[in-house]
């Protein structure tokens, strides 16, 4: 008597959906506009990490395909076999030894490759641990401090302090000294290197060498509170001559007002914002919030939350908590005319 074989239309649909999802995932990095694309490394450190990632992805793919192939083979080939025909096997020492040895071999290979990659990525970081005076002359030192929810970048060798946006020269080793002002954060620029935590009361070190000019997105990779997802920053990699010109501009005090609106904005800034923010060359010397000496030249505001435009700056000043809830900057309840003056002044700080 022929056994009835039921159809399974849902299985086919499930397979189609799974394949479509796999194609989407594999292609998610193909869009050149994706700034955090980890499959487009731009430093030797990120290249080493990518190489290891591709090996791990390959191993995982082989395991996944093998396991799923056996699973589907069992499901479709034996789906109508009577229960009485099934044979229970156990105690197959050869089979058990084989899959245990194969698994151990894969783990050992992956461990060796991981240790090799870690040594490549951290070798230069280890050299960063001596005092600042011990840094080689061709290296650029950056002191990075994580805050809830923004970043301070300080160039001790150059006397420059900025926030949420940092410039570095292409092809030059950059050594980072990482600290935290409050809770644990994690510094990560996917295209330039691996993650490194910033820990209160402890200093960590990492480094990278950017090989391509461009703007690279950075994020906090450790959950640190309500606005963890809006704690981004940018690393702008430029030729050495352009970097030197940028440094000279950053070393200068804030630009002086050139019209009545900017002068009124400066007065409001010194009255309402000086307790938290610094603008070199003015009475504003606060250290609670980001240094705004050259905020007008930055690409974004609010730690990569909004593009730096007059309209967005006005939006930020009028309703900071609406744009970035639970941020440390309160709504100042400024009237539209005052906001317009502050925007004029801040946009002039380039």
C-alpha positions in Angstrom: 0.0 0.0 0.0 1.4 3.4 -1.0 1.9 5.8 1.9 0.3 9.2 1.5 2.8 12.0 1.2 1.4 15.4 2.3 2.4 18.5 0.5 4.3 21.3 2.4 3.7 24.6 0.6 4.8 26.5 3.7 8.3 24.9 3.6 8.9 26.3 0.1 7.9 29.8 1.1 10.1 29.6 4.2 13.1 28.6 2.1 12.5 31.5 -0.4 12.2 34.0 2.5 15.4 32.6 4.1 17.4 32.9 0.8 16.1 36.4 0.2 17.1 37.4 3.7 20.6 35.9 3.2 21.1 37.8 0.0 20.0 41.1 1.7 22.5 40.5 4.5 25.4 39.7 2.2 24.7 42.8 0.1 24.2 45.2 3.0 27.7 46.4 2.7 27.8 46.8 -1.0 26.2 50.3 -0.8 29.2 52.7 -0.8 27.1 55.3 1.1 27.1 53.1 4.2 29.6 54.8 6.5 30.1 52.0 9.0 30.8 49.3 6.4 33.1 46.9 8.1 33.8 45.1 4.8 35.6 48.2 3.5 38.6 48.5 5.9 40.7 51.6 5.7 43.6 50.7 8.1 45.9 47.7 8.6 44.2 47.0 11.9 40.7 46.9 10.4 42.1 44.8 7.5 43.4 42.2 10.0 40.1 42.1 11.8 38.2 41.7 8.5 40.4 38.8 7.4 39.7 37.0 10.6 36.0 37.8 10.3 35.8 36.3 6.8 37.5 33.1 8.0 35.0 32.8 10.9 32.2 33.5 8.5 33.4 30.8 6.2 33.7 28.3 9.0 30.3 29.2 10.3 28.8 28.9 6.7 30.3 25.4 6.2 28.9 24.2 9.6 25.5 25.8 8.9 25.2 24.3 5.4 26.4 20.9 6.6 24.0 20.7 9.6 21.1 22.0 7.6 21.8 19.7 4.7 21.7 16.6 7.0 18.6 18.0 8.7 16.7 18.6 5.5 17.9 15.2 4.1 16.4 13.5 7.1 13.2 15.4 7.0 12.4 14.8 3.3 13.9 11.4 2.7 12.5 9.7 5.8 9.4 11.8 6.4 6.9 9.0 5.7 8.9 6.1 7.2 6.8 4.2 9.8 8.1 4.7 13.4 8.6 1.0 13.7 11.2 1.1 10.9 13.4 3.6 12.7 16.6 2.2 14.1 18.0 3.6 17.3 21.8 3.8 17.4 24.1 4.7 20.3 27.6 4.1 21.5 29.3 4.6 18.1 32.8 5.4 19.3 34.2 6.1 15.8 31.4 8.6 15.1 31.7 10.3 18.5 35.5 10.5 18.3 35.3 11.9 14.7 33.0 14.8 15.4 34.7 15.6 18.7 38.1 15.7 17.0 36.9 17.7 14.1 35.3 20.3 16.4 38.4 20.5 18.5 40.5 21.0 15.4 38.3 23.8 14.1 38.4 25.5 17.5 42.2 25.3 17.8 42.6 26.8 14.3 40.2 29.6 15.1 42.0 30.2 18.4 45.4 30.4 16.7 44.1 32.9 14.0 42.4 35.0 16.7 45.6 35.2 18.8 47.5 36.2 15.7 45.0 38.9 14.8 45.0 40.2 18.4 48.8 40.5 18.3 48.7 42.4 15.0 46.0 44.8 16.2 47.3 45.4 19.7 51.1 45.4 19.0 51.1 49.1 18.3 48.6 49.9 21.1 51.0 48.3 23.6 53.6 50.8 22.5 51.3 53.6 23.5 51.4 52.7 27.2 54.5 54.7 28.2 54.2 58.4 29.1 53.4 60.9 26.4 57.0 61.9 26.1 57.9 58.4 25.0 55.7 58.6 21.9 57.7 58.4 18.6 57.9 61.7 16.8 55.9 60.4 13.8 52.9 59.4 15.9 49.9 61.5 16.7 48.6 61.2 20.2 44.9 61.6 20.9 43.4 61.6 24.4 39.8 60.5 24.1 37.2 60.8 26.9 33.8 59.4 26.8 30.9 61.2 28.4 27.1 60.6 28.6 26.6 61.1 25.6 29.4 62.7 23.7 33.2 62.6 23.2 36.1 64.9 24.0 39.2 64.7 21.8 42.4 66.3 23.0 45.7 66.6 21.1 48.3 67.0 24.0 51.1 67.5 21.6 49.3 70.3 19.7 47.3 72.1 22.4 44.0 71.4 20.6 40.7 70.3 22.2 37.6 69.4 20.2 34.4 67.4 20.6 32.7 64.7 18.6 34.8 65.3 15.5 38.5 64.6 15.1 40.9 65.2 12.2 44.0 63.0 11.6 46.5 62.9 8.7 46.5 60.0 6.3 49.2 57.4 6.6 50.4 58.5 10.1 50.1 56.3 13.2 47.5 57.6 15.6 47.7 56.4 19.2 44.7 56.8 21.4 44.6 57.1 25.2 41.0 56.2 26.2 39.3 57.3 29.4 35.8 57.8 30.7 34.2 60.7 32.7 31.3 58.7 34.0 30.4 55.1 33.0 31.8 52.5 30.7 31.7 53.4 27.0 33.4 51.7 24.0 35.3 53.5 21.3 34.8 52.0 17.8 35.4 53.1 14.3 34.5 50.0 12.3 36.5 50.9 9.2 39.7 51.8 11.2 40.0 49.2 13.9 38.5 47.2 16.7 36.5 48.2 19.8 38.2 49.4 23.0 36.4 50.3 26.2 36.7 53.5 28.1 36.5 52.7 31.8 36.2 55.1 34.8 39.4 55.3 36.7 41.3 53.3 34.2 43.2 54.1 31.0 43.1 51.9 27.9 45.1 52.3 24.7 44.6 51.6 21.0 45.9 52.8 17.7 45.3 52.8 14.0 46.8 54.1 10.7 44.3 55.4 8.3 45.3 54.5 4.7 42.6 56.4 2.8 41.3 60.0 3.1 37.7 60.3 4.0 35.1 60.7 6.8 34.8 57.7 9.0 31.9 57.1 11.4 32.5 56.2 15.0 30.1 54.9 17.6 29.9 53.9 21.3 29.8 50.1 21.2 28.9 49.6 24.9 25.4 50.4 26.2 25.9 53.4 28.5 22.4 54.9 29.0 19.4 56.4 27.3 21.2 58.1 24.5 23.8 55.4 23.8 22.6 55.1 20.2 23.2 58.9 19.7 26.8 58.9 20.9 28.5 59.1 17.6 31.6 60.9 16.3 33.5 61.4 13.1 37.1 60.9 12.2 38.1 63.0 9.2 41.2 61.7 7.5 43.0 64.3 5.4 46.5 64.8 3.8 49.2 66.1 6.1 49.2 69.6 4.7 45.4 69.9 5.2 45.8 68.5 8.7 48.4 71.1 9.6 46.2 73.9 8.3 43.3 72.5 10.4 45.5 72.4 13.5 46.5 76.0 13.1 42.8 77.0 12.8 41.9 74.9 15.9 44.7 76.5 17.9 43.3 80.0 17.3 40.6 81.5 19.6 37.0 81.6 18.7 36.1 84.0 15.8 35.0 87.4 16.9 31.5 88.6 16.0 31.3 90.7 12.9 27.7 92.0 13.1 25.0 93.0 15.6 23.3 89.6 15.6 26.6 87.8 16.3 27.5 90.3 19.1 24.1 89.8 20.7 24.6 86.0 20.4 28.0 86.2 22.1 26.4 88.2 25.0 23.7 85.6 25.3 26.2 82.7 25.1 28.4 84.2 27.9 25.3 84.7 30.0 23.5 81.4 29.5 26.1 78.9 28.2 29.4 79.8 29.8 28.9 77.6 32.8 29.0 74.5 30.7 30.9 75.3 27.4 34.2 76.8 26.4 34.9 79.2 23.6 38.6 80.2 23.7 39.0 84.0 23.8 35.8 84.6 25.6 34.5 84.5 29.2 33.0 81.1 28.5 35.3 78.5 30.1 32.9 75.8 31.2 34.0 72.2 31.2 30.7 70.3 31.7 29.8 70.2 28.0 31.7 70.1 24.7 34.2 72.7 23.7 32.5 75.0 21.1 35.4 77.1 20.1 35.1 76.0 16.5 31.7 74.4 16.5 30.7 76.2 13.3 33.2 74.1 11.3 32.0 70.7 12.5 29.9 68.4 10.3 27.3 67.6 13.0 26.0 68.7 16.3 24.7 66.7 19.3 27.4 64.0 18.9 26.4 63.1 15.4 22.7 63.5 16.1 22.0 66.3 13.6 23.8 67.7 10.5 25.3 71.0 11.4 23.0 73.5 9.7 21.5 76.8 10.9 18.0 75.2 10.9 19.2 72.1 12.9 21.2 74.3 15.4 18.0 76.4 16.0 16.1 73.2 16.5 18.7 71.9 19.0 18.6 75.2 21.0 14.8 75.4 21.0 14.1 71.9 22.1 17.3 70.0 23.1 15.4 67.4 25.1 13.0 66.8 22.2 15.9 66.1 19.9 18.0 64.1 22.4 16.0 63.1 25.5 17.8 62.7 28.8 20.9 64.5 27.4 22.7 66.6 30.0 21.8 69.9 28.3 18.5 71.3 29.5 16.0 73.2 27.4 16.8 76.9 28.0 13.4 78.2 27.0 14.9 80.8 24.7 12.7 83.0 22.6 13.0 82.8 18.7 14.9 86.1 18.4 17.5 85.0 21.0 17.9 81.6 19.3 18.5 83.4 16.0 21.2 85.5 17.5 22.9 82.4 19.1 22.8 80.5 15.8 24.4 83.5 14.1 27.2 83.6 16.7 27.8 79.8 16.8 27.8 79.4 13.0 30.5 82.1 12.9 32.8 79.9 15.1 34.9 78.3 12.4 
